[in-house]
Amino acid sequence: MASDMSGYTSLVGYFKVLSARPCTAPLVAGVDEAGRGPMLGPMVMAVAAVRPEAEDILVSLGVRDSKLIAPRRRTRLRDILLEVLDYAAIRVVEPHEIDEAVAGESYENLNYLEAGVAAELIRGLLAHCSVDVVYVDSPDPVSARFGRLVERLVGGRVRVVAESDADKKYPVVSAASIIAKTERDRLIEELKNRFGDFGSGYPSDPRTRKWAKAWLEAHGEPPPIARRSWKSWRRL
């Protein structure tokens, strides 16, 4: 286990456009996240957009919820998607941003933070092209409420449809899911190179719990990549 905390570079506000083709017609877009639940590492959100007539291409590629695709296949699909999509962008959400939202400091709660980042991604998309509709995977069991929140944060400039399991229903949301997941996987590998192999980062992972306990015993506090607001740390 790496014990040196130096060299950790915060990724706060890390917004990156991955693909932006010339826009000739309104697009259909999807937004999804990866890494909402872990006790270690960032959450990554992504937006993907494509011309409506090109949605069939996503289906033919076998695009679906990223959790249902093997890691190597996800990586290959990401490369293909960035050639097919008319627009794709990501936003990395740091652990301390999540902690502040959970504490009600920066946002009312974690759902509001996710809605705020979704709106940020959508505004970036709207600066590039007009959009007919944005489908969003909803963390709120009352999906319509989450959709209204995102739509309001975007300023009512586009119709937002939020649904639970949208990444299983809409290919463009599945594409966003794959992009978010592969980006988070890449970041997690970078963090492991700095801090040691902490497994998946999820509280249910025995390797993660073992690593976290050893870190606390060695340092007396969670690492800078921890979501300190998670009950998992208090239990340890």
C-alpha positions in Angstrom: 0.0 0.0 0.0 1.4 3.4 -0.9 1.8 5.6 2.1 2.9 8.9 0.4 0.0 11.3 0.0 2.1 13.8 -1.9 1.6 14.1 -5.6 -2.2 13.9 -5.4 -3.7 16.4 -7.8 -7.3 17.4 -7.3 -9.5 17.1 -10.4 -12.1 19.5 -9.2 -14.0 21.1 -12.0 -12.5 18.8 -14.5 -14.7 19.2 -17.6 -13.5 17.9 -20.9 -15.1 17.7 -24.3 -14.1 14.4 -25.9 -15.9 14.8 -29.3 -17.5 17.7 -31.1 -18.4 17.3 -34.7 -19.9 20.1 -36.9 -23.6 20.4 -36.1 -26.0 20.4 -38.9 -29.3 19.3 -37.2 -30.7 19.1 -33.6 -29.3 16.2 -31.6 -30.7 13.7 -29.1 -28.6 13.5 -26.0 -28.2 11.3 -22.9 -26.6 11.8 -19.5 -25.4 9.2 -17.0 -22.9 8.8 -14.2 -20.4 6.2 -13.0 -19.2 5.8 -9.4 -22.0 7.4 -7.3 -21.7 4.8 -4.5 -18.0 4.1 -3.8 -16.2 5.2 -0.6 -13.1 6.0 -2.7 -12.4 8.0 -5.8 -14.4 10.4 -8.0 -17.8 10.2 -9.6 -17.8 10.8 -13.4 -20.7 12.1 -15.3 -21.0 12.1 -19.1 -23.2 13.5 -21.8 -23.4 11.9 -25.3 -25.3 13.3 -28.2 -26.1 12.0 -31.7 -28.3 12.8 -34.7 -31.7 11.0 -34.3 -31.1 9.0 -37.5 -27.8 7.7 -36.2 -29.3 6.2 -33.0 -29.7 2.9 -34.9 -25.9 2.8 -35.2 -25.6 2.8 -31.4 -28.0 -0.2 -31.3 -26.1 -2.1 -33.9 -22.9 -1.6 -31.9 -24.5 -3.4 -29.0 -24.5 -0.3 -26.7 -26.1 -0.9 -23.4 -25.7 -0.2 -19.7 -22.0 -0.2 -19.0 -22.3 -2.4 -16.0 -23.5 -5.2 -18.3 -20.4 -5.0 -20.6 -17.0 -6.5 -19.9 -14.2 -4.0 -19.2 -12.3 -4.7 -22.5 -15.4 -4.5 -24.5 -16.3 -1.2 -22.8 -12.9 0.3 -23.8 -13.3 -0.8 -27.4 -16.8 0.6 -27.5 -15.7 3.9 -26.1 -13.2 4.4 -28.9 -15.9 3.6 -31.5 -18.4 5.8 -29.8 -16.1 8.8 -30.0 -16.1 8.3 -33.7 -19.9 7.9 -34.0 -21.2 10.5 -31.5 -21.6 14.1 -32.6 -20.8 15.3 -29.1 -19.4 13.8 -25.9 -18.1 15.4 -22.7 -17.3 14.4 -19.2 -17.2 16.1 -15.8 -15.2 14.6 -12.9 -16.8 15.1 -9.5 -14.3 14.9 -6.7 -14.9 13.2 -3.3 -14.9 16.4 -1.4 -17.5 17.9 -3.7 -19.7 14.9 -2.9 -19.0 15.3 0.8 -20.0 19.0 0.7 -23.3 18.1 -1.1 -24.1 15.3 1.4 -23.5 17.9 4.2 -25.8 20.3 2.5 -23.1 22.9 2.1 -22.7 23.3 -1.7 -26.0 21.7 -2.8 -29.1 20.6 -0.9 -28.1 17.0 -1.2 -26.3 14.5 -3.5 -29.2 14.4 -6.0 -29.0 18.2 -6.4 -25.2 17.9 -7.0 -25.9 15.3 -9.7 -28.6 17.5 -11.2 -26.2 20.5 -11.2 -23.4 18.6 -13.0 -25.9 17.2 -15.5 -27.1 20.8 -16.2 -23.4 21.9 -16.6 -22.9 19.1 -19.2 -26.1 20.0 -21.0 -25.2 23.7 -21.1 -21.9 22.8 -22.7 -23.7 20.7 -25.3 -26.2 23.5 -26.0 -23.3 25.9 -26.6 -22.2 23.5 -29.5 -25.5 22.5 -31.0 -29.3 22.7 -30.7 -30.9 19.6 -29.0 -34.3 18.2 -29.3 -34.4 16.2 -26.0 -32.0 15.1 -23.3 -32.6 11.7 -21.6 -31.2 11.5 -18.1 -30.7 8.5 -15.8 -32.4 9.5 -12.6 -31.0 8.9 -9.1 -34.3 10.1 -7.6 -37.1 7.5 -7.4 -39.4 10.3 -8.4 -37.8 10.6 -11.8 -40.1 13.5 -13.0 -39.0 15.6 -10.1 -35.3 15.1 -11.0 -36.0 15.9 -14.6 -37.8 19.1 -13.7 -34.8 20.1 -11.5 -32.3 19.5 -14.3 -34.5 21.4 -16.8 -34.8 24.3 -14.4 -31.0 24.4 -13.9 -30.5 24.5 -17.6 -32.9 27.5 -17.8 -35.7 25.7 -19.6 -33.6 25.7 -22.8 -34.3 22.0 -23.7 -36.7 19.3 -22.8 -35.3 16.9 -20.2 -36.7 13.4 -19.7 -35.4 11.7 -16.5 -36.2 8.0 -15.9 -34.9 5.3 -13.7 -32.7 2.8 -15.6 -32.6 5.2 -18.6 -29.2 3.6 -19.4 -31.1 0.4 -20.2 -33.9 2.1 -22.2 -32.2 4.7 -24.4 -29.0 3.9 -26.5 -27.7 7.4 -26.2 -27.9 7.2 -22.4 -26.1 3.8 -22.6 -23.4 5.6 -24.6 -23.0 8.2 -21.9 -22.9 5.4 -19.3 -20.0 3.7 -21.2 -18.0 6.9 -21.5 -18.5 7.8 -17.9 -17.5 4.3 -16.7 -14.4 4.0 -18.9 -13.2 7.4 -17.8 -13.7 6.5 -14.1 -11.9 3.2 -14.6 -9.0 5.1 -16.0 -8.9 7.5 -13.1 -9.1 4.7 -10.6 -6.1 3.0 -12.1 -4.2 6.2 -11.8 -5.2 6.5 -8.2 -4.1 2.9 -7.5 -0.7 3.7 -8.9 -0.4 6.5 -6.3 -2.1 5.0 -3.3 -1.9 1.2 -3.8 -4.5 -1.4 -4.9 -7.6 -0.5 -3.0 -9.9 -2.8 -5.1 -13.1 -1.4 -6.6 -13.5 1.4 -4.0 -17.0 0.1 -3.1 -17.8 -0.6 0.6 -19.0 -4.1 -0.4 -15.5 -5.0 -1.7 -13.5 -6.9 1.0 -10.2 -5.7 -0.6 -11.4 -2.1 -0.3 -12.4 -2.5 3.3 -9.0 -4.2 4.1 -7.1 -1.4 2.4 -9.2 1.3 4.1 -8.7 -0.2 7.6 -4.9 -0.4 7.0 -4.8 3.2 5.8 -6.7 4.4 8.9 -4.3 2.5 11.2 -1.3 4.0 9.4 -2.5 7.6 9.1 -5.3 8.1 11.5 -7.6 9.6 9.0 -9.1 8.8 5.6 -7.0 9.5 2.4 -7.6 12.5 0.2 -9.4 10.4 -2.3 -12.0 9.3 0.3 -15.6 10.3 0.6 -15.4 11.1 4.3 -19.2 11.5 4.6 -19.8 7.8 3.8 -20.8 5.8 6.9 -18.3 3.1 5.8 -15.5 5.3 7.2 -17.2 5.8 10.5 -17.8 2.1 10.9 -14.1 1.4 10.2 
